[in-house]
Amino acid sequence: MKIKLAAIRQRWDKAKLTKLATFWVVISAIILTLFLGFNQGGWMTGGTALQMAENTSQAAVVSRLAPICVAQFNQDSQRNQKLEELKAASSSYQRAAYVKDQGWATMPGETTPDTRVATECASRLMLIGE
């Protein structure tokens, strides 16, 4: 066993990489590092980080405004009848449109309703009574 190890050690000591082999080893190491970093390491580009930040901020705004929409629904004198009409709508798009038409998704100080708020508000209103 010692003879084989010695022979392997001698061959290893004599081995020298050529410039071409060194070049491909370096290129392979760079590619492997990038692949592992972006796929497993959690690295991302600036554009991806910006898009994630925008999505998170929009979701935060909607989650803060949806309770105002529900409160505006609760102030409606015909809320029970309108809730039944809302629940009769067959799709989430129709429910969001109904909430927008009622004006519940129009925030104080604004003139137009917000579609994302209307969608979230309709989802929350659908949970009433369940």
N, CA and C atoms as a LAMMPS dump frame, in Angstrom:
ITEM: TIMESTEP
0
ITEM: NUMBER OF ATOMS
390
ITEM: BOX BOUNDS ff ff ff
-5.0000000000000000e+02 5.0000000000000000e+02
-5.0000000000000000e+02 5.0000000000000000e+02
-5.0000000000000000e+02 5.0000000000000000e+02
ITEM: ATOMS id mol type element x y z
1 1 1 N 0.823 -1.191 0
2 1 2 C 0 0 0
3 1 3 C 0.867 1.254 0
4 2 1 N 1.957 1.222 0.764
5 2 2 C 2.857 2.372 0.814
6 2 3 C 3.5 2.619 -0.543
7 3 1 N 3.752 1.551 -1.268
8 3 2 C 4.383 1.704 -2.581
9 3 3 C 3.432 2.431 -3.533
10 4 1 N 2.152 2.05 -3.496
11 4 2 C 1.18 2.698 -4.373
12 4 3 C 1.016 4.172 -3.998
13 5 1 N 0.944 4.453 -2.699
14 5 2 C 0.795 5.836 -2.268
15 5 3 C 1.999 6.668 -2.662
16 6 1 N 3.18 6.09 -2.556
17 6 2 C 4.399 6.805 -2.931
18 6 3 C 4.389 7.085 -4.428
19 7 1 N 3.951 6.113 -5.221
20 7 2 C 3.917 6.295 -6.669
21 7 3 C 2.903 7.379 -7.043
22 8 1 N 1.769 7.368 -6.368
23 8 2 C 0.758 8.392 -6.64
24 8 3 C 1.289 9.759 -6.241
25 9 1 N 1.972 9.823 -5.119
26 9 2 C 2.536 11.089 -4.636
27 9 3 C 3.574 11.629 -5.618
28 10 1 N 4.403 10.744 -6.147
29 10 2 C 5.415 11.179 -7.105
30 10 3 C 4.764 11.703 -8.386
31 11 1 N 3.75 10.994 -8.849
32 11 2 C 3.055 11.443 -10.056
33 11 3 C 2.377 12.792 -9.808
34 12 1 N 1.83 12.971 -8.615
35 12 2 C 1.165 14.238 -8.272
36 12 3 C 2.168 15.384 -8.254
37 13 1 N 3.333 15.138 -7.665
38 13 2 C 4.357 16.171 -7.593
39 13 3 C 4.871 16.571 -8.973
40 14 1 N 4.912 15.639 -9.899
41 14 2 C 5.403 15.92 -11.241
42 14 3 C 4.345 16.578 -12.122
43 15 1 N 3.101 16.453 -11.748
44 15 2 C 2.018 16.98 -12.586
45 15 3 C 2.041 18.507 -12.592
46 16 1 N 1.879 19.075 -13.761
47 16 2 C 1.83 20.52 -13.906
48 16 3 C 0.705 20.839 -14.889
49 17 1 N -0.086 21.836 -14.509
50 17 2 C -1.163 22.242 -15.388
51 17 3 C -0.626 23.128 -16.493
52 18 1 N -1.154 22.918 -17.672
53 18 2 C -0.801 23.802 -18.777
54 18 3 C -1.615 25.081 -18.641
55 19 1 N -1.252 26.08 -19.416
56 19 2 C -1.992 27.339 -19.368
57 19 3 C -3.439 27.123 -19.786
58 20 1 N -3.667 26.287 -20.777
59 20 2 C -5.019 26.019 -21.244
60 20 3 C -5.835 25.3 -20.167
61 21 1 N -5.241 24.33 -19.522
62 21 2 C -5.945 23.603 -18.463
63 21 3 C -6.249 24.537 -17.289
64 22 1 N -5.306 25.4 -16.934
65 22 2 C -5.516 26.365 -15.856
66 22 3 C -6.657 27.316 -16.207
67 23 1 N -6.683 27.77 -17.452
68 23 2 C -7.75 28.654 -17.911
69 23 3 C -9.12 27.985 -17.726
70 24 1 N -9.267 26.736 -18.163
71 24 2 C -10.564 26.052 -18.067
72 24 3 C -10.937 25.729 -16.621
73 25 1 N -9.978 25.474 -15.773
74 25 2 C -10.269 25.249 -14.352
75 25 3 C -10.816 26.532 -13.731
76 26 1 N -10.201 27.66 -14.051
77 26 2 C -10.655 28.943 -13.517
78 26 3 C -12.058 29.267 -14.035
79 27 1 N -12.276 29.111 -15.326
80 27 2 C -13.598 29.375 -15.91
81 27 3 C -14.646 28.468 -15.274
82 28 1 N -14.347 27.212 -15.099
83 28 2 C -15.283 26.266 -14.469
84 28 3 C -15.589 26.66 -13.032
85 29 1 N -14.58 27.106 -12.303
86 29 2 C -14.791 27.529 -10.912
87 29 3 C -15.696 28.76 -10.858
88 30 1 N -15.503 29.686 -11.78
89 30 2 C -16.345 30.89 -11.818
90 30 3 C -17.791 30.513 -12.123
91 31 1 N -17.994 29.686 -13.129
92 31 2 C -19.351 29.268 -13.509
93 31 3 C -20.02 28.509 -12.37
94 32 1 N -19.3 27.607 -11.735
95 32 2 C -19.858 26.851 -10.618
96 32 3 C -20.221 27.775 -9.458
97 33 1 N -19.375 28.74 -9.168
98 33 2 C -19.662 29.694 -8.095
99 33 3 C -20.911 30.504 -8.396
100 34 1 N -21.027 31.001 -9.614
101 34 2 C -22.216 31.773 -10.007
102 34 3 C -23.47 30.913 -9.96
103 35 1 N -23.379 29.705 -10.48
104 35 2 C -24.539 28.807 -10.479
105 35 3 C -25.006 28.525 -9.055
106 36 1 N -24.093 28.148 -8.198
107 36 2 C -24.466 27.84 -6.817
108 36 3 C -24.929 29.092 -6.071
109 37 1 N -24.299 30.218 -6.319
110 37 2 C -24.673 31.451 -5.631
111 37 3 C -26.082 31.901 -5.98
112 38 1 N -26.432 31.908 -7.275
113 38 2 C -27.739 32.391 -7.685
114 38 3 C -28.847 31.367 -7.474
115 39 1 N -28.503 30.076 -7.528
116 39 2 C -29.539 29.056 -7.374
117 39 3 C -29.702 28.548 -5.951
118 40 1 N -28.62 28.456 -5.213
119 40 2 C -28.69 27.894 -3.866
120 40 3 C -28.333 28.905 -2.782
121 41 1 N -27.538 29.905 -3.129
122 41 2 C -27.013 30.825 -2.131
123 41 3 C -27.88 32.033 -1.838
124 42 1 N -28.94 32.226 -2.592
125 42 2 C -29.819 33.351 -2.328
126 42 3 C -29.39 34.66 -2.967
127 43 1 N -28.395 34.61 -3.85
128 43 2 C -27.99 35.829 -4.535
129 43 3 C -29.083 36.239 -5.504
130 44 1 N -29.182 37.524 -5.791
131 44 2 C -30.128 38.001 -6.791
132 44 3 C -29.619 39.288 -7.4
133 45 1 N -30.175 39.607 -8.551
134 45 2 C -29.776 40.845 -9.213
135 45 3 C -30.494 42.019 -8.563
136 46 1 N -30.024 43.204 -8.848
137 46 2 C -30.662 44.405 -8.311
138 46 3 C -32.095 44.545 -8.796
139 47 1 N -32.35 44.172 -10.046
140 47 2 C -33.7 44.247 -10.593
141 47 3 C -34.662 43.316 -9.878
142 48 1 N -34.209 42.116 -9.572
143 48 2 C -35.046 41.163 -8.846
144 48 3 C -35.332 41.665 -7.437
145 49 1 N -34.32 42.212 -6.785
146 49 2 C -34.509 42.754 -5.432
147 49 3 C -35.488 43.918 -5.446
148 50 1 N -35.389 44.774 -6.457
149 50 2 C -36.305 45.908 -6.577
150 50 3 C -37.733 45.436 -6.786
151 51 1 N -37.925 44.426 -7.647
152 51 2 C -39.264 43.889 -7.892
153 51 3 C -39.841 43.262 -6.626
154 52 1 N -39.026 42.551 -5.886
155 52 2 C -39.493 41.959 -4.627
156 52 3 C -39.89 43.043 -3.633
157 53 1 N -39.11 44.109 -3.561
158 53 2 C -39.421 45.212 -2.642
159 53 3 C -40.723 45.891 -3.04
160 54 1 N -40.934 46.093 -4.339
161 54 2 C -42.174 46.718 -4.806
162 54 3 C -43.382 45.845 -4.488
163 55 1 N -43.261 44.548 -4.737
164 55 2 C -44.367 43.632 -4.44
165 55 3 C -44.689 43.617 -2.954
166 56 1 N -43.66 43.61 -2.133
167 56 2 C -43.864 43.596 -0.688
168 56 3 C -44.523 44.886 -0.21
169 57 1 N -44.083 46.014 -0.745
170 57 2 C -44.671 47.285 -0.318
171 57 3 C -46.119 47.409 -0.777
172 58 1 N -46.427 46.938 -1.98
173 58 2 C -47.81 46.977 -2.458
174 58 3 C -48.702 46.084 -1.602
175 59 1 N -48.207 44.913 -1.255
176 59 2 C -48.988 44.013 -0.404
177 59 3 C -49.213 44.625 0.974
178 60 1 N -48.222 45.321 1.498
179 60 2 C -48.368 45.963 2.805
180 60 3 C -49.409 47.075 2.761
181 61 1 N -49.395 47.853 1.689
182 61 2 C -50.375 48.939 1.56
183 61 3 C -51.784 48.366 1.458
184 62 1 N -51.948 47.33 0.647
185 62 2 C -53.27 46.717 0.486
186 62 3 C -53.756 46.137 1.813
187 63 1 N -52.87 45.491 2.554
188 63 2 C -53.292 44.904 3.831
189 63 3 C -53.673 45.963 4.851
190 64 1 N -53.111 47.168 4.728
191 64 2 C -53.485 48.258 5.635
192 64 3 C -54.756 48.975 5.199
193 65 1 N -55.055 48.988 3.889
194 65 2 C -56.236 49.692 3.397
195 65 3 C -57.49 48.814 3.369
196 66 1 N -57.33 47.508 3.289
197 66 2 C -58.493 46.619 3.223
198 66 3 C -59.407 46.761 4.449
199 67 1 N -58.886 46.897 5.675
200 67 2 C -59.782 47.103 6.813
201 67 3 C -60.603 48.394 6.714
202 68 1 N -60.058 49.417 6.066
203 68 2 C -60.822 50.647 5.875
204 68 3 C -61.999 50.371 4.942
205 69 1 N -61.747 49.573 3.921
206 69 2 C -62.809 49.186 2.991
207 69 3 C -63.899 48.417 3.724
208 70 1 N -63.509 47.487 4.582
209 70 2 C -64.492 46.713 5.357
210 70 3 C -65.263 47.639 6.297
211 71 1 N -64.585 48.613 6.899
212 71 2 C -65.257 49.57 7.781
213 71 3 C -66.269 50.403 7.007
214 72 1 N -65.923 50.786 5.784
215 72 2 C -66.864 51.54 4.949
216 72 3 C -68.071 50.673 4.593
217 73 1 N -67.848 49.378 4.366
218 73 2 C -68.953 48.453 4.133
219 73 3 C -69.856 48.409 5.368
220 74 1 N -69.259 48.33 6.555
221 74 2 C -70.04 48.233 7.795
222 74 3 C -70.878 49.481 8.056
223 75 1 N -70.483 50.624 7.498
224 75 2 C -71.248 51.854 7.673
225 75 3 C -72.42 51.957 6.703
226 76 1 N -72.474 51.056 5.733
227 76 2 C -73.563 51.074 4.744
228 76 3 C -74.851 50.598 5.413
229 77 1 N -75.924 51.352 5.242
230 77 2 C -77.194 51.012 5.9
231 77 3 C -77.82 49.742 5.312
232 78 1 N -77.477 49.408 4.087
233 78 2 C -78.032 48.209 3.448
234 78 3 C -76.975 47.104 3.341
235 79 1 N -76.095 47.027 4.308
236 79 2 C -74.971 46.108 4.204
237 79 3 C -75.387 44.646 4.13
238 80 1 N -76.46 44.241 4.82
239 80 2 C -76.858 42.829 4.784
240 80 3 C -77.325 42.431 3.384
241 81 1 N -78.141 43.274 2.772
242 81 2 C -78.617 42.988 1.421
243 81 3 C -77.446 42.997 0.434
244 82 1 N -76.553 43.962 0.571
245 82 2 C -75.417 44.067 -0.337
246 82 3 C -74.426 42.923 -0.144
247 83 1 N -74.328 42.433 1.081
248 83 2 C -73.458 41.283 1.319
249 83 3 C -73.993 40.053 0.595
250 84 1 N -75.313 39.883 0.606
251 84 2 C -75.916 38.763 -0.128
252 84 3 C -75.669 38.903 -1.632
253 85 1 N -75.784 40.113 -2.145
254 85 2 C -75.513 40.351 -3.559
255 85 3 C -74.04 40.069 -3.877
256 86 1 N -73.166 40.462 -2.973
257 86 2 C -71.736 40.197 -3.159
258 86 3 C -71.47 38.702 -3.184
259 87 1 N -72.06 37.974 -2.269
260 87 2 C -71.84 36.533 -2.206
261 87 3 C -72.458 35.819 -3.406
262 88 1 N -73.452 36.438 -4.048
263 88 2 C -74.083 35.833 -5.224
264 88 3 C -73.205 35.959 -6.469
265 89 1 N -72.252 36.863 -6.439
266 89 2 C -71.353 37.023 -7.59
267 89 3 C -70.552 35.739 -7.778
268 90 1 N -70.369 35.339 -9.025
269 90 2 C -69.777 34.029 -9.298
270 90 3 C -68.244 34.013 -9.352
271 91 1 N -67.612 35.167 -9.516
272 91 2 C -66.148 35.161 -9.605
273 91 3 C -65.56 36.263 -8.734
274 92 1 N -64.297 36.109 -8.423
275 92 2 C -63.617 37.123 -7.606
276 92 3 C -63.538 38.448 -8.363
277 93 1 N -63.435 38.387 -9.684
278 93 2 C -63.417 39.616 -10.475
279 93 3 C -64.735 40.371 -10.32
280 94 1 N -65.848 39.653 -10.381
281 94 2 C -67.159 40.291 -10.237
282 94 3 C -67.346 40.845 -8.822
283 95 1 N -66.843 40.115 -7.829
284 95 2 C -66.956 40.599 -6.449
285 95 3 C -66.151 41.876 -6.255
286 96 1 N -64.929 41.908 -6.811
287 96 2 C -64.099 43.107 -6.698
288 96 3 C -64.76 44.281 -7.421
289 97 1 N -65.353 44.025 -8.577
290 97 2 C -66.044 45.085 -9.316
291 97 3 C -67.237 45.601 -8.515
292 98 1 N -67.941 44.702 -7.836
293 98 2 C -69.088 45.104 -7.017
294 98 3 C -68.627 46.008 -5.863
295 99 1 N -67.539 45.623 -5.216
296 99 2 C -66.992 46.431 -4.11
297 99 3 C -66.58 47.811 -4.636
298 100 1 N -65.946 47.852 -5.804
299 100 2 C -65.561 49.137 -6.393
300 100 3 C -66.791 49.978 -6.721
301 101 1 N -67.826 49.34 -7.287
302 101 2 C -69.044 50.069 -7.657
303 101 3 C -69.753 50.654 -6.444
304 102 1 N -69.669 49.98 -5.308
305 102 2 C -70.302 50.47 -4.085
306 102 3 C -69.518 51.624 -3.453
307 103 1 N -68.276 51.786 -3.884
308 103 2 C -67.454 52.88 -3.364
309 103 3 C -66.696 52.529 -2.094
310 104 1 N -66.782 51.298 -1.671
311 104 2 C -66.098 50.91 -0.427
312 104 3 C -64.581 50.9 -0.591
313 105 1 N -64.098 50.657 -1.807
314 105 2 C -62.655 50.589 -2.047
315 105 3 C -62.065 51.958 -2.389
316 106 1 N -62.885 52.987 -2.372
317 106 2 C -62.386 54.345 -2.581
318 106 3 C -61.976 54.89 -1.22
319 107 1 N -60.712 55.117 -1.07
320 107 2 C -60.186 55.551 0.22
321 107 3 C -60.507 57.029 0.453
322 108 1 N -60.653 57.418 1.722
323 108 2 C -60.916 58.83 2.034
324 108 3 C -59.858 59.733 1.415
325 109 1 N -60.314 60.775 0.754
326 109 2 C -59.406 61.713 0.114
327 109 3 C -59.059 61.351 -1.321
328 110 1 N -59.541 60.213 -1.801
329 110 2 C -59.262 59.811 -3.172
330 110 3 C -60.553 59.813 -3.972
331 111 1 N -60.417 59.831 -5.291
332 111 2 C -61.604 59.9 -6.147
333 111 3 C -61.897 58.585 -6.85
334 112 1 N -60.917 57.701 -6.946
335 112 2 C -61.127 56.435 -7.643
336 112 3 C -60.806 55.268 -6.714
337 113 1 N -61.503 54.145 -6.9
338 113 2 C -61.23 52.972 -6.076
339 113 3 C -59.956 52.26 -6.527
340 114 1 N -59.361 51.546 -5.62
341 114 2 C -58.154 50.774 -5.898
342 114 3 C -58.552 49.323 -6.144
343 115 1 N -58.154 48.775 -7.265
344 115 2 C -58.541 47.415 -7.638
345 115 3 C -58.002 46.377 -6.657
346 116 1 N -56.729 46.52 -6.254
347 116 2 C -56.15 45.531 -5.328
348 116 3 C -56.84 45.579 -3.975
349 117 1 N -57.179 46.774 -3.524
350 117 2 C -57.893 46.91 -2.249
351 117 3 C -59.283 46.298 -2.377
352 118 1 N -59.937 46.518 -3.514
353 118 2 C -61.265 45.964 -3.728
354 118 3 C -61.234 44.441 -3.721
355 119 1 N -60.234 43.868 -4.327
356 119 2 C -60.111 42.405 -4.362
357 119 3 C -59.909 41.847 -2.953
358 120 1 N -59.009 42.462 -2.196
359 120 2 C -58.762 41.996 -0.818
360 120 3 C -59.982 42.225 0.063
361 121 1 N -60.646 43.369 -0.115
362 121 2 C -61.831 43.678 0.667
363 121 3 C -62.943 42.668 0.387
364 122 1 N -63.144 42.34 -0.884
365 122 2 C -64.167 41.352 -1.25
366 122 3 C -63.854 40.008 -0.619
367 123 1 N -62.584 39.635 -0.595
368 123 2 C -62.193 38.368 0.051
369 123 3 C -62.513 38.373 1.532
370 124 1 N -62.251 39.488 2.173
371 124 2 C -62.56 39.594 3.615
372 124 3 C -64.051 39.62 3.864
373 125 1 N -64.796 40.297 2.998
374 125 2 C -66.258 40.343 3.181
375 125 3 C -66.9 38.982 2.958
376 126 1 N -66.305 38.175 2.095
377 126 2 C -66.844 36.829 1.855
378 126 3 C -66.729 35.954 3.103
379 127 1 N -65.835 36.308 4.015
380 127 2 C -65.651 35.52 5.237
381 127 3 C -66.667 35.884 6.322
382 128 1 N -67.402 36.962 6.128
383 128 2 C -68.399 37.38 7.132
384 128 3 C -69.507 36.339 7.169
385 129 1 N -69.83 35.884 8.365
386 129 2 C -70.915 34.931 8.538
387 129 3 C -70.528 33.483 8.32
388 130 1 N -69.277 33.216 8.091
389 130 2 C -68.857 31.813 7.899
390 130 3 C -68.238 31.251 9.135
